[in-house]
Amino acid sequence: MNQCETCAYYEYDEEFDEYFCSVNMDEDDYGRLVSESGGRSTCPYYRDGDEYKVVRHQM
């Protein structure tokens, strides 16, 4: 499973019928992200999209 698939910033665009990353980053940020370990590094913008994770942890 791709890390992006569980990220809160991974959104679906109905107009283009595809998923995309909605993080507001410029070209330099994207270049650094891709160049680090050939794009296989952990994304610094990743945010878990599981809204119920905290609730399950409290139970």
HELIX and SHEET records of a PDB file:
HELIX    1   1 GLN A    3  THR A    6  5                                   4    
HELIX    2   2 GLU A   27  SER A   35  1                                   9    
HELIX    3   3 GLU A   36  GLY A   39  5                                   4    
HELIX    4   4 LYS A   53  GLN A   58  1                                   6    
SHEET    1   A 2 TYR A  10  ASP A  13  0                                        
SHEET    2   A 2 GLU A  18  CYS A  21 -1                                        
END                                                                             
